[in-house]
Amino acid sequence: MEKNIIIVDDLWKQYKLGDINSSSLKEEVHHWWNRYIMRNKHDGQINIAEENNLTENGAGKAFWALREINFEVKQGEALGIIGKNGAGKSTLLKILSRITRPTRGTVRGYGRVASMLEVGTGFHSELTGRENIFLNGNILGMSNREINQKFDAIVDFSGISKFIDTPVKRYSSGMYVRLAFAVAAHLDPDILLLDEVLAVGDAEFQEKCLMKMKEIINDRGCTILFVSHNISSVLQLCSRAILLKEGRMADEGDPRYVVNSYYELIGKRNFYQIWDKPEEAPGNEVIKVKSISLRPEWLPGMDKIDIRTPIQFQFDFFNYMPSIELSIGVHLFTASDECIFDISSVSEPVPCGEFESSFVLPGDFLNYGDYYLSVMFLKDGVTPIFYLEKCLVFEVVDYREDTKWKGDWMGAVRPKFPIRIIHKKNKTIA
């Protein structure tokens, strides 16, 4: 059984807002007394509102960046951490990297930790790329002999061999990230902490990084904590994900469902709905819906559905009526409730039991915009049994090639039909 290599228990982090050293001695003594003396008298319990020192208009002198964070990570697992800007993702990685200390709670990690946080950290700007490779290896406890064995692979992966003896302060952000990731990935860490490693760099390098991360997970059992706004990369790499919202854990589990929660949070999408208990599932005495899902067939480097993206829709349900002639109708609408299509399966007899139904919406069909899907179950092809309205919501973004047109495209559909222009060479203009 794989062991837990990272254990985070009741983690809290507070920052003070406002000017540094602006409090009077009286205020500092009062704060110290309430924090350390009065808390002990009340069995360690803290009134969070008082601790934050909030006023009626929301101003205050303290801010909780993280609250009540609890999770464990197993060896060889890739954990994605997602959330809106300011949710606490980078703060969490800084605590795990031992750059900053938690206000409360504990973090236990086992093994050699390498981290790549925001651009500008981890390297000494006055040293060359070569010197920084050795510096980082020494910090991780590696000998110069061990680093020398990895050196050529690091430089080759980074693709900046011509500049390896140049001070890194002269590197572009892309060069810096290339070398920083190469160092972090090749120096055999047990735990690798990555914060927006794919935010800088071209699509080719991003794909190269993903392949390397998968390699060190599979071949060396490295554990990766991956913070990113590139949702497609999180889905490709991670076996589990955490959603942070205002410093708290809002969701945890399968990355597909956590990503769906994230998009619900930002009001963009609803890709999945699952009902584990039949008594809580939508439906009636004939039909109960177990789950509905939308699965984009992502192109490499994509994290949004654009007009090229094929989409698979799947519906899992229970039928409780024996020998029913059943069909399923699917209605697709724009956000303004305009029906794009109304399609239906062939009506066929089905027994009692659990069923799955699916179809694929091809790419190059919908125009950019917001859409929602409704599903209808019918008896004998005409009698409605149950209608699940607006169960999946998604956005299609624009993509343009081979055109100079910058304006809007009319209509809700945008099929890619070939339209040819043929020169009739034997015809002349009068």
C-alpha positions in Angstrom: 0.0 0.0 0.0 1.4 3.4 -1.0 2.3 5.6 2.0 1.3 9.2 2.6 4.3 11.4 1.7 2.6 14.7 2.5 0.2 15.2 5.4 -1.5 18.6 5.9 -3.4 19.0 9.2 -5.7 21.9 10.1 -3.5 24.5 8.2 -4.2 28.2 8.7 -2.2 31.2 7.4 -2.8 34.8 8.4 -1.2 37.9 6.9 -1.3 41.4 8.5 -2.6 44.1 6.2 -1.6 47.8 6.2 1.7 49.5 7.0 4.5 47.5 8.6 5.2 48.4 12.2 2.3 50.9 12.2 0.7 49.6 15.4 1.4 51.3 18.8 3.1 49.4 21.6 -0.3 49.3 23.4 -2.0 47.7 20.3 0.8 45.1 20.0 0.6 44.1 23.7 -3.2 43.9 23.4 -3.0 41.7 20.4 -0.3 39.4 22.0 -2.4 39.1 25.2 -5.6 38.0 23.2 -3.7 35.7 20.9 -1.5 33.8 23.4 -2.9 34.3 26.9 -6.7 34.5 26.4 -6.7 31.6 23.9 -5.1 29.3 26.4 -7.8 30.2 28.9 -10.4 29.1 26.4 -8.9 25.7 25.5 -7.2 27.1 22.4 -10.4 28.3 20.7 -10.1 31.6 18.8 -12.9 33.9 17.7 -12.0 34.3 14.0 -13.9 37.6 13.6 -11.9 39.0 16.5 -8.7 37.5 15.2 -9.2 39.1 11.9 -9.9 42.4 13.7 -12.7 43.2 11.2 -14.6 46.4 11.2 -18.1 47.0 10.1 -17.1 48.3 6.7 -14.8 45.2 6.0 -11.5 46.9 6.7 -9.1 45.2 9.0 -5.5 44.6 10.0 -5.4 40.8 9.3 -6.3 38.5 6.5 -6.7 34.7 6.6 -5.1 33.4 3.3 -5.8 29.8 4.3 -8.2 28.2 6.8 -8.8 24.7 7.9 -6.8 23.0 5.1 -6.6 19.2 5.5 -5.4 16.7 2.9 -3.0 13.9 2.4 -0.9 13.0 -0.7 0.4 9.5 -1.5 3.7 8.6 -3.0 3.6 8.8 -6.8 0.4 10.8 -6.8 -0.2 14.0 -8.9 -2.4 16.5 -7.0 -3.8 19.5 -8.9 -4.6 22.6 -6.9 -7.0 25.0 -8.7 -9.0 28.1 -7.8 -9.5 31.7 -8.7 -6.8 34.3 -8.2 -6.4 35.0 -4.5 -7.8 31.7 -3.4 -4.6 30.7 -1.5 -3.0 28.3 -4.0 0.5 29.9 -4.0 0.4 30.5 -0.3 -0.2 26.8 0.2 2.8 25.9 -1.9 5.0 28.4 -0.2 4.2 26.8 3.2 4.8 23.3 1.7 8.2 24.6 0.3 9.1 26.0 3.8 9.4 29.5 2.4 6.8 30.7 4.9 5.5 29.3 8.1 1.8 28.5 8.9 0.0 30.5 11.5 -1.6 27.3 12.8 -1.6 23.7 11.9 1.1 21.3 10.8 2.6 20.0 7.6 4.6 16.8 7.4 6.5 15.8 4.4 8.9 12.9 3.8 11.7 13.0 1.3 13.6 15.5 -0.8 11.5 18.5 -1.9 12.1 20.6 -5.0 9.9 23.5 -5.9 9.4 25.9 -8.8 7.2 28.8 -7.7 6.7 32.1 -9.5 9.3 33.3 -12.0 12.3 34.9 -10.2 12.5 32.5 -7.3 14.9 29.7 -6.8 17.9 31.1 -8.8 20.5 33.7 -7.9 20.3 36.4 -10.5 24.0 37.1 -10.5 25.0 33.5 -11.1 25.1 31.8 -14.4 22.8 29.1 -15.5 25.5 26.5 -14.8 26.2 27.8 -11.3 22.6 27.9 -10.5 22.2 24.2 -11.5 24.9 23.3 -9.0 23.5 25.6 -6.3 20.1 24.1 -6.5 21.5 20.5 -6.5 23.6 21.3 -3.4 20.6 22.8 -1.6 18.8 19.5 -2.3 21.7 17.6 -0.7 23.2 16.3 -3.8 27.0 16.1 -4.3 28.7 17.8 -7.3 29.4 14.3 -8.7 25.6 13.5 -8.7 24.8 16.9 -10.3 27.5 16.3 -13.0 25.8 13.1 -13.9 22.5 15.0 -14.5 24.0 18.2 -16.0 23.9 17.3 -19.7 20.3 16.0 -19.4 19.2 19.3 -17.7 20.8 21.5 -20.3 19.5 19.5 -23.2 16.0 19.5 -21.8 16.1 23.3 -21.2 17.2 24.0 -24.8 19.3 26.9 -23.7 22.8 25.4 -24.0 24.1 28.5 -25.8 23.3 30.6 -22.7 24.2 28.2 -19.9 27.2 30.4 -18.9 25.3 33.6 -19.0 24.0 35.2 -15.7 20.3 34.3 -15.4 19.4 38.0 -14.8 19.8 38.3 -18.6 17.4 35.5 -19.4 14.0 36.1 -20.8 11.1 34.7 -18.7 10.8 31.8 -21.1 14.4 30.9 -20.8 14.2 31.2 -17.0 11.2 28.8 -16.8 12.8 26.3 -19.1 16.0 26.0 -17.0 14.1 26.2 -13.7 11.8 23.3 -14.7 14.7 21.3 -16.1 16.6 21.6 -12.8 13.6 20.8 -10.7 12.6 17.7 -12.7 16.0 16.2 -13.2 17.5 16.4 -9.7 15.5 13.4 -8.4 13.2 15.0 -5.9 10.7 12.9 -4.0 8.2 15.8 -3.9 8.0 18.3 -6.7 6.0 21.5 -6.1 5.0 23.5 -9.2 3.3 26.8 -9.4 2.1 27.9 -12.9 5.1 26.2 -14.6 3.1 26.2 -17.9 2.1 29.8 -17.7 5.2 30.9 -19.6 6.5 29.1 -22.7 5.3 27.9 -26.0 2.9 25.0 -26.6 5.7 22.6 -27.6 7.6 23.2 -24.3 4.3 22.9 -22.3 3.7 19.5 -23.8 7.4 18.5 -23.1 6.9 19.5 -19.5 3.8 17.4 -19.2 5.5 14.4 -20.7 8.4 14.8 -18.3 6.1 15.1 -15.2 4.3 11.9 -16.3 7.7 10.2 -16.7 9.0 11.0 -13.2 5.7 9.9 -11.7 5.7 6.6 -13.5 9.4 5.8 -13.4 10.6 7.3 -10.1 7.4 7.5 -8.1 7.8 11.2 -7.6 4.9 13.1 -6.0 3.8 16.2 -7.7 1.6 19.1 -6.4 0.6 21.2 -9.4 -0.9 24.7 -9.2 -2.2 25.9 -12.6 -4.9 27.8 -14.4 -4.3 25.6 -17.4 -7.2 23.3 -16.7 -6.4 21.0 -19.6 -3.0 20.3 -18.1 -4.5 19.5 -14.7 -6.9 17.0 -16.3 -4.1 15.4 -18.3 -1.6 15.1 -15.4 -3.4 14.8 -12.1 -5.2 11.8 -10.6 -6.8 14.0 -7.9 -7.5 17.7 -7.5 -8.4 20.3 -4.8 -10.4 23.4 -5.3 -9.6 26.4 -3.1 -12.2 29.1 -2.5 -11.3 32.1 -0.4 -8.6 30.1 1.5 -10.8 27.1 2.2 -11.1 23.7 0.5 -14.3 23.9 -1.6 -14.0 20.5 -3.3 -11.6 17.5 -3.5 -11.5 14.3 -5.6 -11.6 13.3 -9.2 -10.2 16.2 -11.3 -13.1 16.1 -13.8 -15.6 16.8 -11.1 -13.4 19.3 -9.2 -12.9 21.2 -12.5 -16.6 21.2 -13.0 -17.0 22.8 -9.5 -14.4 25.4 -10.5 -16.3 26.4 -13.6 -19.5 26.5 -11.6 -17.7 28.8 -9.2 -16.7 31.2 -11.9 -20.1 30.9 -13.6 -18.9 29.4 -16.9 -19.8 25.7 -17.0 -21.6 22.8 -15.6 -20.0 19.7 -17.1 -21.1 17.0 -14.7 -23.9 16.1 -12.4 -23.9 12.9 -10.3 -26.5 11.5 -7.9 -25.1 8.6 -5.9 -28.3 7.9 -4.1 -31.4 7.0 -6.2 -33.7 8.5 -3.7 -32.0 11.9 -4.3 -31.7 11.6 -8.1 -34.0 13.5 -10.4 -36.8 11.5 -12.0 -40.0 9.6 -11.0 -41.3 6.1 -10.5 -40.3 5.2 -14.1 -36.9 7.0 -14.7 -34.2 8.0 -12.4 -31.1 9.9 -13.7 -27.9 8.6 -12.2 -25.4 11.0 -13.9 -25.0 13.3 -16.9 -21.7 14.5 -18.3 -20.1 16.5 -21.0 -16.6 15.5 -22.1 -14.7 17.7 -24.5 -12.2 15.9 -26.7 -9.4 18.4 -25.9 -6.8 19.3 -28.4 -3.2 19.5 -27.0 -2.7 22.6 -24.9 -6.4 23.5 -24.8 -8.4 24.2 -21.6 -11.5 25.7 -23.3 -14.1 24.4 -25.7 -13.7 26.3 -29.0 -15.6 25.9 -32.2 -13.3 23.0 -33.3 -13.8 20.9 -30.2 -15.9 17.7 -30.5 -18.0 17.1 -27.4 -19.3 13.8 -26.0 -22.5 13.8 -24.0 -23.4 10.8 -21.8 -26.5 10.1 -19.7 -26.6 7.2 -17.2 -30.1 6.3 -15.8 -32.3 3.6 -14.3 -35.5 2.3 -15.9 -38.0 0.8 -13.5 -40.8 -0.1 -15.9 -40.5 -3.5 -17.6 -40.8 -3.8 -21.4 -41.2 -0.1 -22.1 -40.7 1.4 -25.5 -38.1 4.0 -24.6 -36.4 6.9 -26.5 -34.3 9.8 -25.4 -34.7 13.3 -26.8 -31.9 15.9 -26.6 -32.6 19.7 -26.9 -29.7 22.2 -27.3 -30.4 25.9 -26.6 -28.5 29.1 -26.7 -28.3 31.2 -23.5 -31.1 33.3 -24.9 -33.3 30.1 -25.1 -33.2 29.7 -28.9 -33.4 26.0 -29.7 -30.5 24.9 -31.9 -31.7 21.3 -32.4 -34.1 18.7 -31.1 -32.9 15.2 -31.8 -34.1 11.8 -30.5 -32.9 8.2 -30.3 -34.9 5.4 -32.0 -37.7 4.1 -29.8 -36.9 0.6 -28.6 -38.1 -1.9 -25.9 -35.9 -2.0 -22.8 -36.1 -4.1 -19.6 -35.7 -2.8 -16.1 -32.1 -1.9 -15.2 -29.3 0.6 -15.5 -28.6 2.1 -18.9 -26.1 4.4 -20.6 -26.8 6.7 -23.6 -24.4 9.0 -25.4 -23.8 11.0 -28.5 -21.0 13.1 -30.0 -21.5 16.7 -31.1 -18.8 17.2 -33.8 -16.4 20.0 -33.9 -16.9 22.8 -36.4 -20.6 22.8 -35.8 -21.5 25.4 -33.1 -20.6 29.1 -33.3 -19.0 30.7 -30.3 -21.4 31.5 -27.4 -23.1 30.0 -24.3 -25.3 26.9 -24.5 -27.3 24.6 -22.4 -28.7 21.1 -22.8 -32.0 19.5 -21.7 -32.9 15.8 -21.9 -36.3 14.2 -22.3 -37.3 10.6 -21.8 -40.2 9.4 -23.9 -42.5 6.3 -23.9 -43.6 5.0 -27.3 -41.7 7.9 -29.0 -44.4 10.4 -28.1 -45.4 10.4 -24.4 -43.0 12.4 -22.1 -41.9 10.5 -19.0 -39.5 12.9 -17.5 -37.8 16.1 -18.6 -34.5 17.2 -17.1 -34.0 20.9 -18.0 -30.8 22.8 -18.3 -28.8 20.0 -17.0 -25.5 20.8 -18.7 -24.1 24.3 -19.4 -21.1 25.1 -21.5 -19.3 27.9 -23.4 -17.8 27.7 -26.8 -15.1 30.2 -27.5 -14.0 31.5 -30.9 -11.1 30.2 -33.1 -10.2 31.7 -36.4 -7.8 30.6 -39.2 -7.5 31.3 -42.8 -9.5 34.5 -42.5 -8.9 38.2 -42.1 -12.4 38.8 -40.8 -12.4 40.3 -37.3 -16.1 40.9 -36.9 -18.9 38.7 -35.4 -20.1 35.6 -37.1 -23.8 35.4 -37.4 -26.0 32.5 -36.3 -25.7 29.9 -33.6 -24.1 27.2 -35.9 -20.9 27.6 -37.9 -20.4 24.4 -39.9 -17.2 24.1 -41.9 -18.7 23.3 -45.3 -16.3 23.6 -48.2 -17.2 26.4 -50.5 -15.1 26.3 -53.7 -14.3 29.0 -56.3 -13.7 27.4 -59.7 -12.3 29.4 -62.6 -14.1 28.6 -65.9 -11.1 28.9 -68.1 -13.1 28.5 -71.4 -15.4 31.4 -70.6 -14.7 35.0 -71.4 -16.2 38.2 -70.1 -18.1 40.1 -72.7 
